[in-house]
Every structure is written in structure tokens, then in C-alpha cells.
Amino acid sequence: MLTADLVRHARRQVRDGASVSHLAQAMGVSSRALSKALYGATWSQVDNPPPLSCPQPRDPDQPSPIVLDEDRVRRLRREHAGGASVRYLATRNGLHYNTVHDAIRGVTWAHVGDLAQEESAEQQRRPGVLLTAAMVADMRRAHANGASLRSLADKFHLKYATVRAAVQGASWRHLTDPPPVPSTGRGGRHALTVGQEVDLVRMREQGGVTYAQLGVAFDISEATAWHVYKRCRRSDPN
């Protein structure tokens, strides 16, 4: 069930490039219901942030005004690595799905590297802003040893989705030493134990901790924290 806080969270995530279907699955609602809340067909009273502007589908009978170039391909790949779906990127940019898919996967534009020359030079001056192989390796080792994805995102000044994609292998697939750290459990790095679920409920009811804060504390998403709490309360009538 959607709440005002979840709608606000989802609008911010989609505005930053997250996939609607991925968020809907994490929140336990249908993609249609979430889309209506995102774009103001429902939950229009929630105005912080306001409803999103729905990208208009491209007319298939008209030629696309967008022409891919190396910079645009790099940007599409970065946004996809950060969590944006291929279909969202295609719709937003007025391109065919297959055009975006092939460019991101390297079927086309295979000669384009992750960074332009000027970006590579800038990377040396701005540590922690653009990913490098050494940073990805460090994050994978730290995560394998127990560091949460959120703490790594804070440490390296990166978006959570960017860190998750690099650590779990959705991006940087070519880096195999160390290999990606697969996700286990739903909504986070691990499934909560019974004791952790009890602690989560206690922190929520006695400490007034928000779902976002619970997500950070237990290394799960805000939506997962909400679902765990609701499930535990339903199973405990007292």
C-alpha cells in the first residue's frame, strides 16, 4: 500500500533515473499504481516533490530528432548503470528501445570507452566522483567483508544505485578481480533475522525512528523496512 512518504521517495528516485518497475516491485505495488502516483493521476495532494512530468512516447511514424554521438552514449550508459531502465531512457530521449539497448550493451558504439579523455583527466582531480576500477575493487572487498552499500555510497560520495550496480555486477562486469558480490535476500544485502525484525519494530514504536532511518540501520531499503514492520504487526495482534 502506498503512503505519502513512499510516493515522495519514489518520485525522487525516478527523477534521478530509477526504474518504475523496480521501485514498484520493492514497494509491493503494481507498476500501474505507482506510475499514477508518480505522475499525479493519484496522490496529487502530495506536492513535495510535485508530480513528475510524464515523458511523451515517440511517434513511431516520425524520424527521431535525436542523433546518437559518443557523449550521449556515455551518458546513457552512466544513467543505466545508476539504475535507469532502457525503456525509460529510450522514451525520455525519443529513441527506439533497440537503439538504446544496443548502445548501452556495446553491440553498437563498441569503440566508445566509459570516459572521454577530458573526463579521465578530471577524474584524477576529483577522487570519489567518477568510478575507477580500483574504487570498484575496494568497494567489492569492503562489501564482502560486511560494509553496507549505503555506507560505501557515503564514503565515496556516490549514489546508492551506482554503488549497488558496481558492487553486484550490473555495471563493471569486465572487472572480475575481485568478482561481483551477489545480492542475497530481498531489498538489501541480506534478509533480516527474526531478532533483527524484533529490533526494527521496537525502534519504530519506542524510538519513533523513520523508515528511512531503519533502512540505513539494517542495510535495507526504506520500502522494505516499511513492509517488514507492517508484516510483523499483522502477525502480532498484541
C-alpha positions in Angstrom: 0.0 0.0 0.0 1.3 3.4 -0.9 1.8 6.2 1.6 2.6 9.9 1.1 6.2 9.2 2.3 6.6 6.3 -0.2 5.2 8.5 -3.0 7.7 11.2 -2.2 10.6 8.7 -2.1 9.5 7.2 -5.4 9.3 10.5 -7.2 12.8 11.5 -6.1 14.2 8.1 -7.2 12.5 8.1 -10.6 13.6 11.7 -11.1 17.1 10.6 -10.5 16.7 7.8 -13.1 15.4 4.8 -11.2 13.2 2.2 -12.9 9.5 2.4 -12.1 9.0 -1.3 -12.3 11.9 -1.9 -9.9 10.5 0.5 -7.4 7.1 -0.9 -7.7 8.4 -4.4 -7.0 10.3 -3.2 -4.0 7.2 -1.5 -2.6 4.9 -4.4 -3.3 2.6 -2.4 -5.6 1.8 -2.6 -9.3 3.7 -0.6 -11.8 0.5 1.0 -13.0 -0.5 2.1 -9.4 3.0 3.6 -8.8 3.1 5.3 -12.2 -0.3 7.0 -11.5 1.1 8.3 -8.2 4.4 9.4 -9.7 2.7 11.5 -12.4 -0.2 12.9 -10.3 -3.2 10.9 -11.5 -3.4 9.8 -7.9 -1.8 11.3 -4.8 -1.9 14.7 -6.5 -2.1 16.3 -3.0 1.5 15.3 -2.4 3.4 18.3 -3.7 6.9 17.9 -2.1 8.2 16.9 -4.6 5.4 17.6 -7.1 4.2 15.0 -9.6 6.7 14.3 -12.4 6.2 15.3 -16.0 5.4 12.1 -17.9 7.8 11.6 -20.9 5.9 11.6 -24.1 6.3 8.4 -26.2 8.0 9.0 -29.6 5.8 8.8 -32.6 7.0 5.7 -34.5 5.9 7.2 -37.8 8.2 10.2 -37.4 12.0 10.2 -37.6 13.8 10.7 -34.2 15.3 14.2 -33.9 17.9 12.7 -31.6 21.2 11.5 -33.1 23.5 9.4 -31.0 27.1 10.6 -30.5 29.8 9.4 -28.2 29.0 11.8 -25.4 25.3 10.8 -25.5 26.2 7.1 -25.5 28.4 7.6 -22.4 25.7 9.5 -20.7 23.1 6.8 -21.5 25.5 4.1 -20.1 26.1 6.1 -16.9 22.4 6.6 -16.3 21.7 2.9 -17.0 24.5 1.9 -14.5 22.8 4.2 -12.0 19.5 2.4 -12.2 17.6 3.9 -15.2 15.8 1.3 -17.3 16.5 1.0 -21.0 12.8 1.8 -21.8 12.8 4.9 -19.6 16.0 6.2 -21.4 14.5 5.4 -24.8 11.2 7.2 -24.1 12.8 10.2 -22.5 15.3 10.6 -25.4 12.9 9.9 -28.2 14.8 6.9 -29.4 14.0 3.3 -30.3 14.3 0.8 -27.5 16.7 -1.4 -29.5 18.9 1.7 -30.4 19.4 2.5 -26.7 19.7 -1.2 -25.7 22.4 -1.9 -28.3 24.4 1.3 -27.5 24.4 0.5 -23.8 25.4 -3.1 -24.2 28.1 -2.3 -26.7 26.5 -4.1 -29.6 26.9 -0.7 -31.3 29.3 2.0 -30.4 31.7 -0.6 -29.0 34.7 1.7 -29.6 33.3 4.2 -27.0 35.0 3.9 -23.7 33.4 4.7 -20.3 35.2 8.1 -20.2 36.2 10.8 -22.6 39.8 12.0 -22.5 38.9 15.2 -20.6 36.8 13.2 -18.2 39.7 10.8 -17.5 41.9 13.8 -16.6 39.2 15.3 -14.5 38.8 12.0 -12.6 42.4 12.5 -11.2 41.3 15.9 -9.8 38.0 14.7 -8.4 38.5 11.5 -6.5 35.3 9.8 -5.5 33.2 11.4 -8.1 33.8 9.1 -11.1 34.2 5.4 -10.6 37.5 3.7 -11.4 38.4 0.0 -11.4 40.4 0.5 -8.2 37.4 2.1 -6.4 35.1 -0.7 -7.6 37.5 -3.3 -6.4 37.8 -1.6 -3.0 34.0 -1.4 -2.6 33.5 -5.0 -3.5 36.1 -6.2 -1.0 34.6 -3.9 1.7 31.0 -5.1 1.0 32.1 -8.8 1.0 33.6 -8.1 4.5 30.4 -6.6 5.8 30.3 -2.9 4.8 26.8 -1.8 3.8 26.2 -0.4 0.3 24.8 2.8 1.8 28.0 3.4 3.9 30.1 2.9 0.8 27.9 5.4 -1.1 28.5 7.9 1.6 32.2 7.2 1.8 32.8 7.6 -1.9 30.3 10.4 -2.4 28.3 8.3 -4.9 24.6 7.5 -5.4 23.5 4.3 -3.7 22.2 2.9 -7.0 25.7 3.5 -8.6 27.5 1.6 -5.8 25.0 -1.3 -5.8 25.3 -1.7 -9.6 29.1 -1.7 -9.5 29.4 -4.0 -6.4 26.8 -6.5 -7.6 28.0 -6.6 -11.2 25.2 -4.8 -13.0 27.9 -2.5 -14.2 31.7 -3.1 -14.4 31.1 -6.7 -15.5 34.5 -6.9 -17.1 36.1 -6.5 -13.6 36.5 -10.0 -12.2 39.2 -9.5 -9.6 37.5 -9.3 -7.2 34.3 -10.6 -8.7 30.9 -9.0 -8.0 29.2 -9.6 -4.7 25.8 -11.1 -5.4 22.8 -9.8 -3.6 21.1 -12.2 -1.1 17.7 -11.6 0.3 15.0 -9.1 -0.7 15.5 -5.3 -0.7 19.1 -5.3 0.7 22.3 -7.1 1.1 20.8 -9.8 3.4 17.5 -10.9 4.7 16.7 -9.9 8.3 16.8 -12.4 11.0 13.9 -12.8 13.5 15.9 -10.9 16.1 16.6 -8.0 13.7 12.9 -7.8 12.8 12.0 -7.6 16.5 14.6 -4.8 16.9 13.2 -3.0 13.9 9.7 -3.0 15.3 11.0 -1.9 18.7 13.0 1.0 17.2 10.0 2.1 15.2 7.4 2.0 18.0 9.6 3.0 21.0 12.1 5.3 19.4 10.0 6.9 16.7 12.6 6.0 14.1 11.6 6.7 10.5 11.5 4.0 7.8 14.4 5.7 6.0 16.5 5.6 9.2 15.5 2.0 9.7 16.7 1.2 6.2 20.1 2.7 6.9 20.4 0.9 10.3 19.6 -2.6 8.8 21.0 -2.1 5.3 17.7 -2.4 3.6 15.6 -0.1 1.5 13.1 2.3 3.1 10.2 0.4 1.4 11.5 -2.9 2.7 11.6 -1.5 6.3 8.0 -0.4 5.9 6.9 -3.9 4.6 8.8 -5.7 7.4 7.2 -3.5 10.1 3.7 -3.9 8.7 4.1 -7.7 8.3 5.4 -8.1 11.9 2.5 -6.0 13.3 -0.1 -8.1 11.4 1.4 -11.3 12.7 1.5 -10.0 16.3 -2.1 -9.0 17.4 -0.7 -7.7 20.7 
